[in-house]
């Protein structure tokens, strides 16, 4: 059957159909949307977010019958795996979700789940990396604010000497702040002195 891949995204996301237009309400597993969303999320994160982009990669992957026909480096072929997973969903639906050809349906489902595992693991790692970066950024801002507030209050105690202040606060920050894993937050004296306190008066230019 000839598939109009340019209609694939609308069918998947809006019409709750497979890429060739088969309704998914009869899917006995009830997992169609989980697979679909995982595959589409990966393609979006990789920049394949237009109808044309999706159609192009589906066209290529539709030539394969078996995941082993194209899979050589899974971590470098995540887009191909996601697209092939969507194609396999459609082929599974064509078996009547197993009613007409259970053995073929089972064989394709095994392959689709393999695609799903690779893609899901990649998305988890990506989300974890983003969350860690955001957490680090938030903690960095929190520590910086703490340093600036402390400088406003205690600069005179250090004769407005940023080097002396930074030397003391590096160790204080290690004791006071840690990330979600419990690891101490580390910052250099140079960062405190030359970056965070760059817009504040120094010993050569005392406040007031």
C-alpha positions as CSV (number, residue, x, y, z in Angstrom):
1,X,0.0,0.0,0.0
2,X,1.3,3.4,-1.0
3,X,1.5,5.7,2.0
4,X,1.3,9.5,1.9
5,X,4.0,10.2,4.4
6,X,3.3,14.0,4.3
7,X,0.1,13.2,6.2
8,X,1.9,11.1,8.8
9,X,2.2,13.7,11.5
10,X,-1.4,14.8,11.4
11,X,-2.6,11.2,11.5
12,X,-0.4,10.4,14.4
13,X,-0.9,13.4,16.6
14,X,-4.4,14.6,15.7
15,X,-6.3,11.7,14.3
16,X,-5.0,9.0,16.6
17,X,-4.1,6.9,13.6
18,X,-1.0,5.1,12.3
19,X,1.1,6.7,9.6
20,X,-1.1,5.1,6.9
21,X,-4.4,6.1,8.5
22,X,-5.4,3.0,10.5
23,X,-7.4,3.8,13.6
24,X,-5.6,2.9,16.8
25,X,-8.7,2.3,19.0
26,X,-8.5,-1.5,18.4
27,X,-4.9,-1.7,19.7
28,X,-5.3,-4.4,22.4
29,X,-2.2,-3.4,24.2
30,X,-3.4,0.2,24.8
31,X,0.2,1.3,24.4
32,X,0.0,2.9,21.0
33,X,0.2,6.5,22.3
34,X,3.2,5.7,24.6
35,X,5.2,4.3,21.7
36,X,4.1,7.0,19.3
37,X,4.9,9.9,21.7
38,X,8.3,8.5,22.5
39,X,9.3,8.1,18.9
40,X,8.0,11.6,18.0
41,X,9.7,13.2,21.0
42,X,13.0,11.8,19.8
43,X,12.5,13.0,16.3
44,X,11.6,16.5,17.6
45,X,14.7,16.7,19.9
46,X,16.8,15.9,16.8
47,X,15.3,18.7,14.8
48,X,13.0,16.6,12.6
49,X,9.9,18.7,13.5
50,X,8.2,19.4,10.1
51,X,5.9,17.3,8.0
52,X,8.6,17.2,5.3
53,X,11.3,16.1,7.7
54,X,9.2,13.3,9.1
55,X,8.1,12.2,5.6
56,X,11.6,12.0,4.3
57,X,13.0,9.8,7.1
58,X,9.8,7.6,7.0
59,X,10.3,7.1,3.3
60,X,13.8,5.9,3.8
61,X,13.0,3.6,6.7
62,X,10.0,2.1,5.0
63,X,12.4,0.3,2.7
64,X,13.5,-2.0,5.5
65,X,11.8,-5.1,6.7
66,X,14.0,-5.9,9.7
67,X,15.8,-3.7,12.2
68,X,19.0,-5.7,11.5
69,X,18.9,-4.4,7.9
70,X,20.0,-0.9,8.9
71,X,21.1,-1.0,12.5
72,X,24.9,-0.8,12.9
73,X,25.5,1.9,15.6
74,X,22.3,2.4,17.6
75,X,23.4,5.5,19.4
76,X,24.1,7.2,16.1
77,X,20.9,5.9,14.5
78,X,18.3,7.0,17.0
79,X,16.2,9.0,14.4
80,X,16.2,5.9,12.2
81,X,15.1,3.8,15.1
82,X,12.3,6.2,16.0
83,X,11.0,6.4,12.4
84,X,11.2,2.6,12.0
85,X,9.3,2.2,15.2
86,X,6.5,4.3,13.7
87,X,6.5,2.2,10.6
88,X,6.4,-1.0,12.6
89,X,3.4,0.3,14.5
90,X,1.6,0.7,11.1
91,X,2.6,-2.7,10.0
92,X,1.4,-4.2,13.2
93,X,-2.0,-2.5,12.7
94,X,-2.2,-4.0,9.2
95,X,-2.2,-7.4,10.9
96,X,-5.4,-6.3,12.7
97,X,-3.2,-6.0,15.8
98,X,-2.5,-9.7,15.5
99,X,-5.9,-11.0,14.6
100,X,-4.9,-11.9,11.0
101,X,-1.3,-12.8,11.4
102,X,-0.3,-13.2,15.1
103,X,3.2,-14.5,14.4
104,X,4.1,-11.6,12.2
105,X,2.6,-9.2,14.6
106,X,4.6,-10.7,17.5
107,X,7.8,-10.6,15.5
108,X,7.3,-6.9,14.5
109,X,6.3,-6.0,18.1
110,X,9.6,-7.4,19.4
111,X,11.5,-5.2,16.9
112,X,9.4,-2.2,17.7
113,X,10.1,-2.6,21.4
114,X,13.8,-2.8,20.7
115,X,13.5,0.6,18.9
116,X,11.5,1.9,21.8
117,X,14.1,0.8,24.4
118,X,17.0,2.6,22.5
119,X,15.0,5.7,22.0
120,X,13.5,5.9,25.5
121,X,17.0,5.4,27.1
122,X,18.3,8.2,25.0
123,X,15.5,10.5,26.0
124,X,16.0,9.7,29.7
125,X,19.7,10.5,29.4
126,X,18.9,13.8,27.6
127,X,16.3,14.8,30.2
128,X,18.7,13.9,33.0
129,X,21.4,16.0,31.5
130,X,19.1,19.0,31.0
131,X,17.8,18.6,34.6
132,X,21.4,18.4,36.0
133,X,22.4,21.5,34.0
134,X,19.3,23.5,35.2
135,X,20.0,22.4,38.8
136,X,23.6,23.4,38.5
137,X,22.6,26.8,37.0
138,X,20.1,27.4,39.8
139,X,22.6,26.5,42.5
140,X,25.3,28.6,40.8
141,X,22.9,31.6,41.0
142,X,22.0,30.9,44.6
143,X,25.7,30.8,45.6
144,X,26.5,33.9,43.6
145,X,23.6,35.8,45.3
146,X,24.9,34.6,48.7
147,X,28.4,35.9,47.9
148,X,27.2,39.3,46.7
149,X,25.0,39.7,49.7
150,X,27.9,38.8,52.0
151,X,30.2,41.2,50.3
152,X,27.7,44.1,50.8
153,X,27.6,43.3,54.5
154,X,31.2,42.3,55.2
155,X,33.4,44.0,52.6
156,X,34.7,46.4,55.2
157,X,35.8,43.5,57.4
158,X,38.2,42.6,54.6
159,X,39.2,46.2,53.9
160,X,37.4,45.8,50.5
161,X,40.1,43.4,49.5
162,X,38.4,41.0,47.1
163,X,41.2,38.5,47.2
164,X,41.1,38.0,50.9
165,X,37.3,37.8,50.8
166,X,37.3,35.2,48.0
167,X,40.0,33.1,49.8
168,X,37.8,32.8,52.8
169,X,34.5,32.3,51.0
170,X,35.7,29.5,48.8
171,X,36.0,27.2,51.8
172,X,32.8,28.6,53.4
173,X,30.9,27.8,50.2
174,X,32.2,24.2,50.2
175,X,30.8,23.7,53.7
176,X,27.5,25.5,53.1
177,X,26.3,24.5,49.6
178,X,26.0,21.1,47.8
179,X,24.2,19.8,44.8
180,X,21.4,17.2,44.7
181,X,23.8,14.4,44.9
182,X,25.3,15.8,48.0
183,X,28.6,16.8,46.4
184,X,30.0,20.1,47.7
185,X,29.6,23.1,45.4
186,X,33.0,24.2,44.2
187,X,34.0,27.7,42.9
188,X,37.4,29.2,42.4
189,X,38.8,32.4,44.1
190,X,39.2,33.9,40.6
191,X,35.5,33.4,39.8
192,X,34.5,35.1,43.0
193,X,37.0,37.9,42.7
194,X,36.9,38.6,39.0
195,X,33.5,37.5,37.9
196,X,31.0,37.7,40.7
197,X,32.5,40.8,42.4
198,X,33.5,42.5,39.1
199,X,30.9,45.3,39.5
200,X,31.6,45.9,43.2
201,X,34.0,48.4,44.8
202,X,37.4,47.0,45.6
203,X,40.2,48.0,48.0
204,X,41.4,50.6,45.5
205,X,37.9,52.0,45.2
206,X,36.3,51.7,48.6
207,X,32.5,52.0,48.9
208,X,31.2,55.5,49.7
